[in-house]
Every structure is written in structure tokens, then in C-alpha cells.
């Protein structure tokens, strides 16, 4: 059985965070385990409250899960504080998790800060050197790279700056730029644009979590980096196209939508 671990915050509305990750893992035939870093009270409209999980409990969750179950790949989402980031990085290094995907969650869909300002340096210093892939959106990439992104050329400059912090592959998601949502991948010194079709929907809650979780699932299944990213792009595109409203704000994507042909073929195939 393929196994993946998510280290992130809990979304009581079920659309993002731990819940989105576990749904994605299940949809892609991967056994998911979880480490909760923070508990949020939220729905499709707002984040009403946030409580961090004590760092010793975060450490215990990682050690307990990996010791018994293990993980073929792991991802991080909302890490909240510098101390949580430092401890997560320490335990992942100690356990030697084969693949790490970092979704540098900083702000909720409604604009609530999910990462403390003083934690950005810890993210760059302590976690990114261990990352196989990092998946920032435009605003997150601007923070990590320390520069504004207003064009594809700017995105390339930012991707190079982020790669210099240690991750092997950088995916700057293009959904927040005008035009088609083109994700820019910087891998092995080369830029590869991965195109998508913009979906006219408000059901976008948890898109970043779901995309990074899908990458993690395909890495856990043995697919190489670029294939995992391309398949994850197909998965999130399909989940957006088949989404439906469940609340009055930004509803989540449809994690259990009927899978497109390329995803079905990948799940039926052997490790690549």
C-alpha cells in the first residue's frame, strides 16, 4: 500500500488543510496519515479561531506515525509558527522521509494570516533545504523571493531565488495572474510551463492544499517529479470543473469527482 503523510492544520469546514489532503490521498489510492499542527474554526466564509497544537504533541505525532506506519512521501501545509517549523524539519530529517512537498501556506482564502511573520525566516532556513518540491502561489512566492511578481518573467526570477534556498523543484502557481492559470515549474535548471483552463467558479477553497497533496500522492506511488506535477495539475483541474457549492462563501473543490482518463491510467499503471 502506498503511504503519504500530511503535516498541516485542521479545517473544520473540511475543504482545506488536513481534511483536503486526506481526501486527495484517498481519491488517488494512497493511505493517508496526518499530523495536526493547528486547529482552525472555519467554514466557507471565515476563519473564526485558530489554536496551535503544542510542539511536543506535533513531534509525538510525527514520531508515532512514522515509527509504525512510515511514509513514502510527506507534505506540509499550515505550520503556523517558527518553533513548529523547526521541530517538523528536525523530525523529517531524523526519519529520512523519501520525498517532501512544501505548500508554504501563509494566508487563508479570506485573508487571515496562517503563518506568523517571524516564521518565514524559519521556513526558508530550516525546512526548504529538505524539500523536493515547493508550491507557492504568487503572493507566497513574492514573500519567499523578496520581489514583486507581475509577469511570467518575474515568476522565473522568483523561482530561481526560491530554488537558491534549497528545494530541488519550484512550482510557482499562476492562478492569481491574469489570463490562463499557467504554473511555472523550475526543475533541473529548466523552466516548464504547465497550462490549465481557468474555471469560472467560487469553489476554490483548498485548491493549493489539494494540488500539493496530489503531487505528494503521485510521488508516494513512485512517479518522478515532473510526471507527478503534471498529473496533480490534471487532478485539480478536474476537481475544480466538477465542484459544487456547499456554503455561502468559497466552497471546496470536488475531491471525489470522477477521475479523468490520464489519472485513471496512472493509477492502473505500475510505478514509473
C-alpha positions as CSV (number, residue, x, y, z in Angstrom):
1,X,0.0,0.0,0.0
2,X,1.4,3.4,-0.9
3,X,1.5,5.7,2.1
4,X,1.6,9.5,2.4
5,X,1.8,11.8,5.5
6,X,0.4,15.3,5.7
7,X,1.6,17.8,8.4
8,X,-0.9,20.7,8.4
9,X,-3.7,22.5,10.1
10,X,-7.2,21.1,10.5
11,X,-10.1,22.9,8.6
12,X,-13.4,22.3,10.4
13,X,-15.2,23.1,7.2
14,X,-13.5,20.1,5.5
15,X,-12.3,21.9,2.4
16,X,-8.6,22.6,3.0
17,X,-5.8,21.5,5.3
18,X,-5.6,18.0,6.7
19,X,-9.1,17.2,5.5
20,X,-8.4,18.2,1.9
21,X,-5.1,16.3,2.0
22,X,-6.6,13.1,3.3
23,X,-9.5,13.2,0.8
24,X,-6.9,13.7,-2.0
25,X,-4.8,10.8,-0.8
26,X,-7.8,8.5,-0.7
27,X,-9.0,9.6,-4.1
28,X,-5.6,8.7,-5.6
29,X,-5.4,5.3,-3.9
30,X,-2.8,6.3,-1.2
31,X,-3.1,5.5,2.5
32,X,-3.0,8.9,4.3
33,X,-1.8,9.6,7.9
34,X,-1.8,13.0,9.5
35,X,0.0,15.3,11.9
36,X,-2.1,18.3,13.0
37,X,-0.2,21.5,13.7
38,X,-3.2,23.8,14.4
39,X,-6.9,23.6,14.8
40,X,-9.0,26.2,13.0
41,X,-12.7,27.0,13.4
42,X,-13.7,27.9,9.8
43,X,-16.3,27.4,7.1
44,X,-16.6,28.6,3.5
45,X,-16.9,32.3,4.7
46,X,-14.4,32.8,7.5
47,X,-11.7,31.6,9.8
48,X,-13.2,32.3,13.2
49,X,-10.5,31.0,15.5
50,X,-7.1,29.3,15.5
51,X,-5.4,27.2,18.2
52,X,-1.8,25.9,17.7
53,X,-1.1,22.3,18.8
54,X,1.7,22.2,21.4
55,X,5.0,21.5,19.7
56,X,5.7,18.4,21.8
57,X,2.4,16.9,20.5
58,X,3.4,17.8,16.9
59,X,6.7,16.0,17.5
60,X,4.9,13.0,19.1
61,X,2.5,12.7,16.2
62,X,5.3,12.6,13.6
63,X,7.4,10.1,15.6
64,X,4.4,7.8,16.4
65,X,3.1,7.7,12.9
66,X,6.4,7.2,11.0
67,X,7.8,4.7,13.5
68,X,4.8,2.3,13.0
69,X,3.3,3.2,9.6
70,X,6.0,5.0,7.7
71,X,5.6,7.3,4.7
72,X,6.6,7.0,1.0
73,X,6.2,10.8,0.8
74,X,5.1,13.7,3.0
75,X,3.8,17.2,2.6
76,X,3.5,20.2,4.8
77,X,0.8,22.8,4.8
78,X,-0.1,25.3,7.6
79,X,2.8,25.2,10.1
80,X,1.9,28.4,11.9
81,X,5.0,29.2,14.0
82,X,8.8,29.2,13.8
83,X,9.1,26.6,16.6
84,X,6.7,24.2,14.8
85,X,8.6,24.6,11.6
86,X,11.9,23.9,13.3
87,X,10.6,20.8,15.0
88,X,8.9,19.4,11.9
89,X,12.2,19.9,9.9
90,X,14.2,18.2,12.7
91,X,11.9,15.1,12.8
92,X,11.6,14.8,9.0
93,X,15.4,14.9,8.7
94,X,15.7,12.4,11.5
95,X,13.3,9.9,9.9
96,X,14.7,10.4,6.4
97,X,11.3,10.7,4.6
98,X,12.0,9.9,0.9
99,X,10.0,12.9,-0.6
100,X,8.9,16.2,0.9
101,X,6.4,18.6,-0.7
102,X,6.1,22.0,1.0
103,X,3.0,24.1,0.4
104,X,4.0,27.3,2.1
105,X,0.6,28.2,3.5
106,X,0.6,31.9,4.7
107,X,-2.9,33.3,4.3
108,X,-6.4,31.9,4.2
109,X,-8.8,32.4,1.3
110,X,-10.4,35.1,3.4
111,X,-7.2,36.9,4.2
112,X,-6.5,35.6,7.7
113,X,-2.8,35.0,8.5
114,X,-2.0,31.3,8.9
115,X,1.8,31.8,9.3
116,X,3.3,34.1,11.9
117,X,5.5,36.8,10.3
118,X,8.6,35.7,12.2
119,X,8.1,32.2,10.9
120,X,9.0,33.0,7.3
121,X,12.8,33.0,8.1
122,X,12.4,29.6,9.8
123,X,10.6,28.3,6.8
124,X,13.4,29.4,4.5
125,X,16.2,28.4,6.7
126,X,15.0,25.2,8.3
127,X,12.5,23.5,6.0
128,X,13.2,24.4,2.4
129,X,16.6,22.8,2.3
130,X,14.8,19.4,2.7
131,X,12.1,20.0,0.2
132,X,11.8,18.1,-3.0
133,X,9.1,20.4,-4.3
134,X,7.7,23.7,-3.1
135,X,4.3,25.0,-4.4
136,X,3.9,28.7,-3.6
137,X,1.1,30.8,-5.2
138,X,2.1,34.3,-6.4
139,X,1.8,36.1,-3.1
140,X,3.7,33.4,-1.3
141,X,6.4,33.4,-3.9
142,X,6.7,37.1,-3.6
143,X,7.3,36.8,0.2
144,X,9.8,33.9,-0.2
145,X,11.7,35.5,-3.1
146,X,11.5,39.1,-1.7
147,X,10.3,40.6,-5.0
148,X,7.1,41.5,-6.8
149,X,5.7,39.2,-9.4
150,X,3.6,40.8,-12.1
151,X,4.6,38.8,-15.2
152,X,5.9,35.4,-16.3
153,X,9.4,36.9,-16.4
154,X,9.1,38.0,-12.8
155,X,7.8,34.5,-11.9
156,X,11.0,33.0,-13.4
157,X,13.2,35.3,-11.4
158,X,11.3,34.4,-8.2
159,X,11.5,30.7,-8.9
160,X,15.3,30.9,-9.2
161,X,15.5,32.9,-6.0
162,X,13.4,30.3,-4.1
163,X,15.4,27.4,-5.6
164,X,18.5,29.0,-4.2
165,X,17.0,28.4,-0.7
166,X,17.3,24.7,-1.2
167,X,14.2,23.0,-2.7
168,X,15.0,20.8,-5.7
169,X,11.9,21.9,-7.7
170,X,9.8,25.1,-7.5
171,X,6.3,25.4,-8.8
172,X,5.0,29.0,-8.9
173,X,1.3,28.6,-9.3
174,X,-0.2,31.1,-11.8
175,X,-3.8,31.2,-10.8
176,X,-3.5,34.7,-9.3
177,X,-2.1,36.2,-12.5
178,X,-4.4,37.4,-15.4
179,X,-5.1,35.0,-18.2
180,X,-4.9,31.3,-18.3
181,X,-3.7,29.7,-15.0
182,X,-0.2,28.6,-16.1
183,X,2.0,27.1,-13.4
184,X,5.7,27.7,-13.9
185,X,8.0,24.7,-12.9
186,X,11.7,25.2,-12.3
187,X,13.3,21.8,-12.3
188,X,16.9,20.7,-13.1
189,X,17.7,24.2,-14.2
190,X,14.9,24.3,-16.7
191,X,11.6,26.2,-16.8
192,X,8.5,24.2,-17.9
193,X,5.1,25.9,-18.1
194,X,2.1,23.7,-17.3
195,X,-1.1,25.1,-18.7
196,X,-4.6,24.8,-17.4
197,X,-8.0,26.2,-18.1
198,X,-9.5,28.9,-15.8
199,X,-12.7,27.6,-14.3
200,X,-15.4,30.3,-13.6
201,X,-16.3,29.2,-10.0
202,X,-16.2,30.3,-6.4
203,X,-15.5,26.8,-5.3
204,X,-11.7,27.3,-4.9
205,X,-11.3,26.7,-1.2
206,X,-8.4,24.3,-0.6
207,X,-7.0,24.3,-4.2
208,X,-3.4,24.8,-3.0
209,X,-3.7,22.0,-0.4
210,X,-5.3,19.7,-2.9
211,X,-2.7,20.3,-5.6
212,X,0.2,19.8,-3.3
213,X,-1.4,16.7,-1.8
214,X,-1.9,15.2,-5.3
215,X,1.8,15.8,-6.0
216,X,2.6,14.0,-2.8
217,X,0.3,11.1,-3.6
218,X,1.9,10.6,-7.0
219,X,5.4,10.8,-5.5
220,X,4.4,8.2,-3.0
221,X,3.2,6.0,-5.9
222,X,6.7,6.2,-7.4
223,X,6.2,8.7,-10.2
224,X,9.1,11.1,-11.0
225,X,8.8,14.8,-10.2
226,X,7.6,16.2,-13.5
227,X,5.1,13.5,-14.1
228,X,3.7,13.8,-10.5
229,X,3.3,17.6,-11.0
230,X,1.5,17.2,-14.4
231,X,-0.8,14.5,-13.0
232,X,-1.6,16.7,-10.0
233,X,-2.4,19.6,-12.3
234,X,-4.9,17.4,-14.1
235,X,-6.4,16.3,-10.8
236,X,-7.0,19.8,-9.5
237,X,-8.3,21.0,-12.9
238,X,-10.9,18.2,-12.8
239,X,-11.8,18.8,-9.2
240,X,-12.5,22.4,-10.0
241,X,-14.5,21.7,-13.1
242,X,-16.7,19.2,-11.1
243,X,-17.0,21.2,-7.9
244,X,-20.3,22.2,-6.3
245,X,-21.4,24.8,-3.7
246,X,-21.8,23.6,0.0
247,X,-21.8,27.0,1.8
248,X,-22.3,30.7,1.2
249,X,-18.6,31.6,0.5
250,X,-15.8,29.8,-1.2
251,X,-16.7,26.2,-1.3
252,X,-14.1,23.5,-1.8
253,X,-13.1,21.6,-4.9
254,X,-14.6,18.1,-5.5
255,X,-12.0,15.7,-4.3
256,X,-14.0,12.7,-5.3
257,X,-15.1,13.7,-8.8
258,X,-14.9,11.1,-11.5
259,X,-11.3,10.9,-12.5
260,X,-10.1,11.9,-16.0
261,X,-8.6,9.3,-18.2
262,X,-4.9,10.2,-17.6
263,X,-5.4,9.9,-13.9
264,X,-7.1,6.5,-14.2
265,X,-4.3,5.3,-16.4
266,X,-1.7,6.4,-13.9
267,X,-3.5,4.7,-11.0
268,X,-3.8,1.5,-13.0
269,X,-0.2,1.5,-14.1
270,X,2.9,0.3,-12.4
271,X,5.4,2.6,-10.7
272,X,7.1,4.9,-13.2
